Amino acid sequence: MSFKNDIREQFIRILGKGWVKDDQVTLYTYRCDGLTLYTAPPMGVLFPGTVHELVSVIKLLNQ
């Protein structure tokens, strides 16, 4: 499962295309934390580079 196109485009507007990942390799890489007992692939992975970007992502997710 990956991001829906509308939310993906909004994330890209905030972070830039290279910082929004939902390809299979990235989803597999981030499927768990250090404990591998429970794994679940994320819908996507975001890499905010500034506090402003992080706040913008959180505001979008809160809508």
PDB file with SEQRES, HELIX, SHEET and CRYST1 records, atoms N, CA, C and O in Angstrom:
SEQRES   1 A   63  MET SER PHE LYS ASN ASP ILE ARG GLU GLN PHE ILE ARG          
SEQRES   2 A   63  ILE LEU GLY LYS GLY TRP VAL LYS ASP ASP GLN VAL THR          
SEQRES   3 A   63  LEU TYR THR TYR ARG CYS ASP GLY LEU THR LEU TYR THR          
SEQRES   4 A   63  ALA PRO PRO MET GLY VAL LEU PHE PRO GLY THR VAL HIS          
SEQRES   5 A   63  GLU LEU VAL SER VAL ILE LYS LEU LEU ASN GLN                  
HELIX    1 AA1 ASN A    5  LEU A   15  1                                  11    
HELIX    2 AA2 LYS A   17  TRP A   19  5                                   3    
HELIX    3 AA3 GLN A   24  THR A   29  1                                   6    
HELIX    4 AA4 VAL A   51  ASN A   62  1                                  12    
SHEET    1 AA1 2 VAL A  20  LYS A  21  0                                        
SHEET    2 AA1 2 VAL A  45  LEU A  46 -1                                        
CRYST1    1.000    1.000    1.000  90.00  90.00  90.00 P 1           1          
ATOM      1  N   MET A   1       0.852  -1.168   0.000  1.00  0.00           N  
ATOM      2  CA  MET A   1       0.000   0.000   0.000  1.00  0.00           C  
ATOM      3  C   MET A   1       0.900   1.234   0.000  1.00  0.00           C  
ATOM      4  O   MET A   1       1.878   1.290   0.746  1.00  0.00           O  
ATOM      5  N   SER A   2       0.580   2.202  -0.816  1.00  0.00           N  
ATOM      6  CA  SER A   2       1.347   3.439  -0.827  1.00  0.00           C  
ATOM      7  C   SER A   2       0.401   4.620  -0.664  1.00  0.00           C  
ATOM      8  O   SER A   2      -0.817   4.453  -0.601  1.00  0.00           O  
ATOM      9  N   PHE A   3       0.977   5.816  -0.597  1.00  0.00           N  
ATOM     10  CA  PHE A   3       0.180   7.023  -0.434  1.00  0.00           C  
ATOM     11  C   PHE A   3      -0.854   7.150  -1.544  1.00  0.00           C  
ATOM     12  O   PHE A   3      -0.602   6.748  -2.680  1.00  0.00           O  
ATOM     13  N   LYS A   4      -2.007   7.703  -1.222  1.00  0.00           N  
ATOM     14  CA  LYS A   4      -2.954   8.089  -2.261  1.00  0.00           C  
ATOM     15  C   LYS A   4      -2.363   9.295  -2.978  1.00  0.00           C  
ATOM     16  O   LYS A   4      -1.649  10.093  -2.372  1.00  0.00           O  
ATOM     17  N   ASN A   5      -2.657   9.429  -4.263  1.00  0.00           N  
ATOM     18  CA  ASN A   5      -2.040  10.477  -5.077  1.00  0.00           C  
ATOM     19  C   ASN A   5      -2.231  11.878  -4.524  1.00  0.00           C  
ATOM     20  O   ASN A   5      -1.296  12.679  -4.555  1.00  0.00           O  
ATOM     21  N   ASP A   6      -3.430  12.200  -4.011  1.00  0.00           N  
ATOM     22  CA  ASP A   6      -3.665  13.566  -3.547  1.00  0.00           C  
ATOM     23  C   ASP A   6      -2.799  13.906  -2.341  1.00  0.00           C  
ATOM     24  O   ASP A   6      -2.227  14.994  -2.289  1.00  0.00           O  
ATOM     25  N   ILE A   7      -2.688  13.008  -1.375  1.00  0.00           N  
ATOM     26  CA  ILE A   7      -1.865  13.281  -0.194  1.00  0.00           C  
ATOM     27  C   ILE A   7      -0.383  13.255  -0.571  1.00  0.00           C  
ATOM     28  O   ILE A   7       0.413  14.023  -0.032  1.00  0.00           O  
ATOM     29  N   ARG A   8      -0.023  12.375  -1.491  1.00  0.00           N  
ATOM     30  CA  ARG A   8       1.375  12.302  -1.948  1.00  0.00           C  
ATOM     31  C   ARG A   8       1.793  13.624  -2.582  1.00  0.00           C  
ATOM     32  O   ARG A   8       2.884  14.126  -2.311  1.00  0.00           O  
ATOM     33  N   GLU A   9       0.937  14.187  -3.420  1.00  0.00           N  
ATOM     34  CA  GLU A   9       1.245  15.460  -4.076  1.00  0.00           C  
ATOM     35  C   GLU A   9       1.384  16.589  -3.058  1.00  0.00           C  
ATOM     36  O   GLU A   9       2.233  17.465  -3.216  1.00  0.00           O  
ATOM     37  N   GLN A  10       0.565  16.572  -2.027  1.00  0.00           N  
ATOM     38  CA  GLN A  10       0.671  17.596  -0.988  1.00  0.00           C  
ATOM     39  C   GLN A  10       1.986  17.458  -0.221  1.00  0.00           C  
ATOM     40  O   GLN A  10       2.630  18.460   0.092  1.00  0.00           O  
ATOM     41  N   PHE A  11       2.385  16.228   0.082  1.00  0.00           N  
ATOM     42  CA  PHE A  11       3.669  16.008   0.744  1.00  0.00           C  
ATOM     43  C   PHE A  11       4.820  16.477  -0.143  1.00  0.00           C  
ATOM     44  O   PHE A  11       5.774  17.081   0.349  1.00  0.00           O  
ATOM     45  N   ILE A  12       4.739  16.205  -1.439  1.00  0.00           N  
ATOM     46  CA  ILE A  12       5.784  16.634  -2.372  1.00  0.00           C  
ATOM     47  C   ILE A  12       5.869  18.153  -2.417  1.00  0.00           C  
ATOM     48  O   ILE A  12       6.968  18.701  -2.490  1.00  0.00           O  
ATOM     49  N   ARG A  13       4.731  18.846  -2.374  1.00  0.00           N  
ATOM     50  CA  ARG A  13       4.742  20.311  -2.352  1.00  0.00           C  
ATOM     51  C   ARG A  13       5.457  20.835  -1.113  1.00  0.00           C  
ATOM     52  O   ARG A  13       6.140  21.857  -1.174  1.00  0.00           O  
ATOM     53  N   ILE A  14       5.303  20.140   0.007  1.00  0.00           N  
ATOM     54  CA  ILE A  14       5.923  20.579   1.261  1.00  0.00           C  
ATOM     55  C   ILE A  14       7.410  20.224   1.302  1.00  0.00           C  
ATOM     56  O   ILE A  14       8.239  21.063   1.654  1.00  0.00           O  
ATOM     57  N   LEU A  15       7.750  18.980   0.945  1.00  0.00           N  
ATOM     58  CA  LEU A  15       9.103  18.463   1.166  1.00  0.00           C  
ATOM     59  C   LEU A  15       9.983  18.418  -0.074  1.00  0.00           C  
ATOM     60  O   LEU A  15      11.209  18.441   0.032  1.00  0.00           O  
ATOM     61  N   GLY A  16       9.369  18.356  -1.239  1.00  0.00           N  
ATOM     62  CA  GLY A  16      10.124  18.133  -2.467  1.00  0.00           C  
ATOM     63  C   GLY A  16      10.064  16.659  -2.846  1.00  0.00           C  
ATOM     64  O   GLY A  16       9.931  15.792  -1.983  1.00  0.00           O  
ATOM     65  N   LYS A  17      10.161  16.387  -4.130  1.00  0.00           N  
ATOM     66  CA  LYS A  17       9.938  15.030  -4.642  1.00  0.00           C  
ATOM     67  C   LYS A  17      10.900  13.994  -4.059  1.00  0.00           C  
ATOM     68  O   LYS A  17      10.493  12.862  -3.798  1.00  0.00           O  
ATOM     69  N   GLY A  18      12.145  14.353  -3.854  1.00  0.00           N  
ATOM     70  CA  GLY A  18      13.138  13.404  -3.367  1.00  0.00           C  
ATOM     71  C   GLY A  18      12.986  13.006  -1.914  1.00  0.00           C  
ATOM     72  O   GLY A  18      13.671  12.098  -1.443  1.00  0.00           O  
ATOM     73  N   TRP A  19      12.095  13.675  -1.199  1.00  0.00           N  
ATOM     74  CA  TRP A  19      11.951  13.441   0.243  1.00  0.00           C  
ATOM     75  C   TRP A  19      10.645  12.761   0.610  1.00  0.00           C  
ATOM     76  O   TRP A  19      10.316  12.643   1.790  1.00  0.00           O  
ATOM     77  N   VAL A  20       9.902  12.315  -0.383  1.00  0.00           N  
ATOM     78  CA  VAL A  20       8.657  11.559  -0.181  1.00  0.00           C  
ATOM     79  C   VAL A  20       8.839  10.219  -0.884  1.00  0.00           C  
ATOM     80  O   VAL A  20       8.930  10.159  -2.110  1.00  0.00           O  
ATOM     81  N   LYS A  21       8.892   9.153  -0.105  1.00  0.00           N  
ATOM     82  CA  LYS A  21       9.193   7.836  -0.673  1.00  0.00           C  
ATOM     83  C   LYS A  21       8.038   6.873  -0.431  1.00  0.00           C  
ATOM     84  O   LYS A  21       7.529   6.766   0.685  1.00  0.00           O  
ATOM     85  N   ASP A  22       7.627   6.170  -1.490  1.00  0.00           N  
ATOM     86  CA  ASP A  22       6.634   5.106  -1.319  1.00  0.00           C  
ATOM     87  C   ASP A  22       6.907   3.941  -2.276  1.00  0.00           C  
ATOM     88  O   ASP A  22       6.004   3.194  -2.652  1.00  0.00           O  
ATOM     89  N   ASP A  23       8.180   3.814  -2.654  1.00  0.00           N  
ATOM     90  CA  ASP A  23       8.571   2.672  -3.489  1.00  0.00           C  
ATOM     91  C   ASP A  23       8.728   1.428  -2.610  1.00  0.00           C  
ATOM     92  O   ASP A  23       8.886   1.537  -1.394  1.00  0.00           O  
ATOM     93  N   GLN A  24       8.684   0.270  -3.220  1.00  0.00           N  
ATOM     94  CA  GLN A  24       8.692  -0.994  -2.476  1.00  0.00           C  
ATOM     95  C   GLN A  24       9.960  -1.196  -1.648  1.00  0.00           C  
ATOM     96  O   GLN A  24       9.891  -1.729  -0.540  1.00  0.00           O  
ATOM     97  N   VAL A  25      11.102  -0.786  -2.161  1.00  0.00           N  
ATOM     98  CA  VAL A  25      12.357  -0.961  -1.418  1.00  0.00           C  
ATOM     99  C   VAL A  25      12.335  -0.132  -0.133  1.00  0.00           C  
ATOM    100  O   VAL A  25      12.700  -0.632   0.931  1.00  0.00           O  
ATOM    101  N   THR A  26      11.914   1.119  -0.225  1.00  0.00           N  
ATOM    102  CA  THR A  26      11.852   1.974   0.959  1.00  0.00           C  
ATOM    103  C   THR A  26      10.818   1.464   1.947  1.00  0.00           C  
ATOM    104  O   THR A  26      11.079   1.428   3.150  1.00  0.00           O  
ATOM    105  N   LEU A  27       9.646   1.068   1.457  1.00  0.00           N  
ATOM    106  CA  LEU A  27       8.615   0.551   2.358  1.00  0.00           C  
ATOM    107  C   LEU A  27       9.104  -0.695   3.080  1.00  0.00           C  
ATOM    108  O   LEU A  27       8.810  -0.876   4.262  1.00  0.00           O  
ATOM    109  N   TYR A  28       9.839  -1.549   2.399  1.00  0.00           N  
ATOM    110  CA  TYR A  28      10.390  -2.753   3.027  1.00  0.00           C  
ATOM    111  C   TYR A  28      11.430  -2.372   4.084  1.00  0.00           C  
ATOM    112  O   TYR A  28      11.463  -2.951   5.169  1.00  0.00           O  
ATOM    113  N   THR A  29      12.268  -1.404   3.759  1.00  0.00           N  
ATOM    114  CA  THR A  29      13.313  -0.976   4.688  1.00  0.00           C  
ATOM    115  C   THR A  29      12.727  -0.430   5.982  1.00  0.00           C  
ATOM    116  O   THR A  29      13.275  -0.680   7.056  1.00  0.00           O  
ATOM    117  N   TYR A  30      11.631   0.305   5.903  1.00  0.00           N  
ATOM    118  CA  TYR A  30      11.034   0.952   7.074  1.00  0.00           C  
ATOM    119  C   TYR A  30       9.831   0.190   7.622  1.00  0.00           C  
ATOM    120  O   TYR A  30       8.978   0.785   8.281  1.00  0.00           O  
ATOM    121  N   ARG A  31       9.747  -1.101   7.366  1.00  0.00           N  
ATOM    122  CA  ARG A  31       8.602  -1.904   7.802  1.00  0.00           C  
ATOM    123  C   ARG A  31       8.599  -2.174   9.300  1.00  0.00           C  
ATOM    124  O   ARG A  31       7.571  -2.572   9.846  1.00  0.00           O  
ATOM    125  N   CYS A  32       9.728  -1.966   9.980  1.00  0.00           N  
ATOM    126  CA  CYS A  32       9.795  -2.202  11.423  1.00  0.00           C  
ATOM    127  C   CYS A  32      10.858  -1.298  12.027  1.00  0.00           C  
ATOM    128  O   CYS A  32      11.678  -0.708  11.324  1.00  0.00           O  
ATOM    129  N   ASP A  33      10.818  -1.207  13.353  1.00  0.00           N  
ATOM    130  CA  ASP A  33      11.887  -0.497  14.042  1.00  0.00           C  
ATOM    131  C   ASP A  33      12.969  -1.518  14.382  1.00  0.00           C  
ATOM    132  O   ASP A  33      13.087  -2.524  13.683  1.00  0.00           O  
ATOM    133  N   GLY A  34      13.737  -1.302  15.398  1.00  0.00           N  
ATOM    134  CA  GLY A  34      14.804  -2.228  15.751  1.00  0.00           C  
ATOM    135  C   GLY A  34      14.311  -3.591  16.199  1.00  0.00           C  
ATOM    136  O   GLY A  34      15.056  -4.570  16.154  1.00  0.00           O  
ATOM    137  N   LEU A  35      13.066  -3.662  16.628  1.00  0.00           N  
ATOM    138  CA  LEU A  35      12.479  -4.926  17.061  1.00  0.00           C  
ATOM    139  C   LEU A  35      11.694  -5.510  15.899  1.00  0.00           C  
ATOM    140  O   LEU A  35      10.732  -4.901  15.431  1.00  0.00           O  
ATOM    141  N   THR A  36      12.087  -6.660  15.441  1.00  0.00           N  
ATOM    142  CA  THR A  36      11.461  -7.233  14.251  1.00  0.00           C  
ATOM    143  C   THR A  36      10.317  -8.189  14.565  1.00  0.00           C  
ATOM    144  O   THR A  36       9.828  -8.887  13.677  1.00  0.00           O  
ATOM    145  N   LEU A  37       9.890  -8.225  15.818  1.00  0.00           N  
ATOM    146  CA  LEU A  37       8.789  -9.109  16.187  1.00  0.00           C  
ATOM    147  C   LEU A  37       7.503  -8.714  15.452  1.00  0.00           C  
ATOM    148  O   LEU A  37       6.752  -9.576  14.997  1.00  0.00           O  
ATOM    149  N   TYR A  38       7.261  -7.421  15.342  1.00  0.00           N  
ATOM    150  CA  TYR A  38       6.070  -6.928  14.655  1.00  0.00           C  
ATOM    151  C   TYR A  38       6.512  -6.083  13.466  1.00  0.00           C  
ATOM    152  O   TYR A  38       7.265  -5.123  13.628  1.00  0.00           O  
ATOM    153  N   THR A  39       6.050  -6.433  12.292  1.00  0.00           N  
ATOM    154  CA  THR A  39       6.373  -5.640  11.106  1.00  0.00           C  
ATOM    155  C   THR A  39       5.094  -5.297  10.353  1.00  0.00           C  
ATOM    156  O   THR A  39       4.149  -6.085  10.312  1.00  0.00           O  
ATOM    157  N   ALA A  40       5.084  -4.123   9.767  1.00  0.00           N  
ATOM    158  CA  ALA A  40       3.969  -3.682   8.928  1.00  0.00           C  
ATOM    159  C   ALA A  40       4.520  -2.635   7.965  1.00  0.00           C  
ATOM    160  O   ALA A  40       5.154  -1.673   8.399  1.00  0.00           O  
ATOM    161  N   PRO A  41       4.290  -2.804   6.686  1.00  0.00           N  
ATOM    162  CA  PRO A  41       4.810  -1.805   5.752  1.00  0.00           C  
ATOM    163  C   PRO A  41       4.069  -0.478   5.915  1.00  0.00           C  
ATOM    164  O   PRO A  41       2.842  -0.463   6.016  1.00  0.00           O  
ATOM    165  N   PRO A  42       4.800   0.624   5.939  1.00  0.00           N  
ATOM    166  CA  PRO A  42       4.146   1.929   6.021  1.00  0.00           C  
ATOM    167  C   PRO A  42       3.505   2.293   4.685  1.00  0.00           C  
ATOM    168  O   PRO A  42       3.815   1.692   3.656  1.00  0.00           O  
ATOM    169  N   MET A  43       2.616   3.274   4.705  1.00  0.00           N  
ATOM    170  CA  MET A  43       2.046   3.780   3.456  1.00  0.00           C  
ATOM    171  C   MET A  43       3.091   4.565   2.678  1.00  0.00           C  
ATOM    172  O   MET A  43       3.034   4.652   1.451  1.00  0.00           O  
ATOM    173  N   GLY A  44       4.025   5.124   3.390  1.00  0.00           N  
ATOM    174  CA  GLY A  44       5.097   5.894   2.782  1.00  0.00           C  
ATOM    175  C   GLY A  44       6.044   6.366   3.864  1.00  0.00           C  
ATOM    176  O   GLY A  44       5.795   6.187   5.056  1.00  0.00           O  
ATOM    177  N   VAL A  45       7.133   6.971   3.427  1.00  0.00           N  
ATOM    178  CA  VAL A  45       8.137   7.470   4.352  1.00  0.00           C  
ATOM    179  C   VAL A  45       8.444   8.911   3.970  1.00  0.00           C  
ATOM    180  O   VAL A  45       8.681   9.217   2.801  1.00  0.00           O  
ATOM    181  N   LEU A  46       8.436   9.788   4.963  1.00  0.00           N  
ATOM    182  CA  LEU A  46       8.700  11.206   4.742  1.00  0.00           C  
ATOM    183  C   LEU A  46      10.004  11.591   5.423  1.00  0.00           C  
ATOM    184  O   LEU A  46      10.323  11.095   6.504  1.00  0.00           O  
ATOM    185  N   PHE A  47      10.752  12.477   4.783  1.00  0.00           N  
ATOM    186  CA  PHE A  47      12.021  12.934   5.323  1.00  0.00           C  
ATOM    187  C   PHE A  47      12.028  14.465   5.404  1.00  0.00           C  
ATOM    188  O   PHE A  47      12.632  15.121   4.556  1.00  0.00           O  
ATOM    189  N   PRO A  48      11.361  15.042   6.415  1.00  0.00           N  
ATOM    190  CA  PRO A  48      11.398  16.497   6.553  1.00  0.00           C  
ATOM    191  C   PRO A  48      12.802  16.951   6.931  1.00  0.00           C  
ATOM    192  O   PRO A  48      13.485  16.299   7.721  1.00  0.00           O  
ATOM    193  N   GLY A  49      13.222  18.064   6.363  1.00  0.00           N  
ATOM    194  CA  GLY A  49      14.570  18.554   6.608  1.00  0.00           C  
ATOM    195  C   GLY A  49      14.644  19.740   7.544  1.00  0.00           C  
ATOM    196  O   GLY A  49      15.721  20.097   8.021  1.00  0.00           O  
ATOM    197  N   THR A  50      13.497  20.356   7.809  1.00  0.00           N  
ATOM    198  CA  THR A  50      13.471  21.519   8.692  1.00  0.00           C  
ATOM    199  C   THR A  50      12.286  21.405   9.644  1.00  0.00           C  
ATOM    200  O   THR A  50      11.368  20.612   9.430  1.00  0.00           O  
ATOM    201  N   VAL A  51      12.329  22.211  10.693  1.00  0.00           N  
ATOM    202  CA  VAL A  51      11.206  22.248  11.630  1.00  0.00           C  
ATOM    203  C   VAL A  51       9.953  22.737  10.913  1.00  0.00           C  
ATOM    204  O   VAL A  51       8.855  22.242  11.170  1.00  0.00           O  
ATOM    205  N   HIS A  52      10.111  23.697  10.027  1.00  0.00           N  
ATOM    206  CA  HIS A  52       8.964  24.219   9.276  1.00  0.00           C  
ATOM    207  C   HIS A  52       8.313  23.117   8.440  1.00  0.00           C  
ATOM    208  O   HIS A  52       7.087  23.010   8.404  1.00  0.00           O  
ATOM    209  N   GLU A  53       9.116  22.306   7.775  1.00  0.00           N  
ATOM    210  CA  GLU A  53       8.565  21.193   6.991  1.00  0.00           C  
ATOM    211  C   GLU A  53       7.850  20.196   7.893  1.00  0.00           C  
ATOM    212  O   GLU A  53       6.769  19.714   7.554  1.00  0.00           O  
ATOM    213  N   LEU A  54       8.443  19.888   9.031  1.00  0.00           N  
ATOM    214  CA  LEU A  54       7.826  18.953   9.971  1.00  0.00           C  
ATOM    215  C   LEU A  54       6.483  19.476  10.458  1.00  0.00           C  
ATOM    216  O   LEU A  54       5.506  18.728  10.501  1.00  0.00           O  
ATOM    217  N   VAL A  55       6.424  20.742  10.823  1.00  0.00           N  
ATOM    218  CA  VAL A  55       5.170  21.348  11.276  1.00  0.00           C  
ATOM    219  C   VAL A  55       4.131  21.315  10.161  1.00  0.00           C  
ATOM    220  O   VAL A  55       2.964  21.020  10.416  1.00  0.00           O  
ATOM    221  N   SER A  56       4.535  21.610   8.941  1.00  0.00           N  
ATOM    222  CA  SER A  56       3.604  21.588   7.808  1.00  0.00           C  
ATOM    223  C   SER A  56       3.051  20.193   7.564  1.00  0.00           C  
ATOM    224  O   SER A  56       1.865  20.043   7.273  1.00  0.00           O  
ATOM    225  N   VAL A  57       3.896  19.166   7.680  1.00  0.00           N  
ATOM    226  CA  VAL A  57       3.449  17.778   7.510  1.00  0.00           C  
ATOM    227  C   VAL A  57       2.459  17.410   8.607  1.00  0.00           C  
ATOM    228  O   VAL A  57       1.420  16.810   8.329  1.00  0.00           O  
ATOM    229  N   ILE A  58       2.771  17.763   9.845  1.00  0.00           N  
ATOM    230  CA  ILE A  58       1.879  17.435  10.964  1.00  0.00           C  
ATOM    231  C   ILE A  58       0.537  18.138  10.804  1.00  0.00           C  
ATOM    232  O   ILE A  58      -0.506  17.540  11.067  1.00  0.00           O  
ATOM    233  N   LYS A  59       0.547  19.395  10.377  1.00  0.00           N  
ATOM    234  CA  LYS A  59      -0.714  20.111  10.147  1.00  0.00           C  
ATOM    235  C   LYS A  59      -1.538  19.429   9.058  1.00  0.00           C  
ATOM    236  O   LYS A  59      -2.755  19.299   9.190  1.00  0.00           O  
ATOM    237  N   LEU A  60      -0.889  18.998   7.996  1.00  0.00           N  
ATOM    238  CA  LEU A  60      -1.591  18.303   6.915  1.00  0.00           C  
ATOM    239  C   LEU A  60      -2.187  16.994   7.424  1.00  0.00           C  
ATOM    240  O   LEU A  60      -3.332  16.672   7.109  1.00  0.00           O  
ATOM    241  N   LEU A  61      -1.432  16.248   8.196  1.00  0.00           N  
ATOM    242  CA  LEU A  61      -1.924  14.975   8.730  1.00  0.00           C  
ATOM    243  C   LEU A  61      -3.069  15.176   9.716  1.00  0.00           C  
ATOM    244  O   LEU A  61      -3.912  14.294   9.881  1.00  0.00           O  
ATOM    245  N   ASN A  62      -3.101  16.319  10.363  1.00  0.00           N  
ATOM    246  CA  ASN A  62      -4.141  16.602  11.356  1.00  0.00           C  
ATOM    247  C   ASN A  62      -5.467  17.016  10.716  1.00  0.00           C  
ATOM    248  O   ASN A  62      -6.486  17.073  11.404  1.00  0.00           O  
ATOM    249  N   GLN A  63      -5.472  17.304   9.421  1.00  0.00           N  
ATOM    250  CA  GLN A  63      -6.707  17.741   8.746  1.00  0.00           C  
ATOM    251  C   GLN A  63      -7.676  16.594   8.581  1.00  0.00           C  
ATOM    252  O   GLN A  63      -8.764  16.779   8.035  1.00  0.00           O  
TER     253      GLN A  63                                                      
END                                                                             
